[in-house]
């Protein structure tokens, strides 16, 4: 969830002044400093039972082992391995919250092990 900047009081009328004070003289990051968004896969290639890793939306700093539970059109149901269903969620197949299984990435990427039942 996007959080307001530190020091901003949730008042829409103070936003322009906040920006003026915060950005006055600041160096803006150029667009070339950012990665381009990858192209969208042409179709949903997920099938029920496939293993992957996914962001835990209740604790977004965690990337956890998961399984595709169901596929409906452009959406997939992400089920976290070893966790209760309260953490599972539906998302678009091209969501940036789902990743290939850790074995397909660099071993330096942190991943949380499933909870033991």
C-alpha angles and dihedrals in degrees: 000000000000111000126206115252118269109271097026114124110211094252118121093209091059094053096087091050091046090053092047093052094042100043100036105123093354121143110236119220109247119240090244089065090071131074115247116246109261118247116267114256109251093238144006105274096179123113130189111274097029116139123229141137125259142185113260100233092204090053104023094185089068124085108193138186111263145169131222103245100182140356124214116174109296094353134085130195110230114207117189113228113243095005132105117261093255089088097048120104147176119246140162114275090242094051116141087224094075125072140179115271111284092252088069092056138057112298088230092071110103117237128174118236118235117264116255115248 
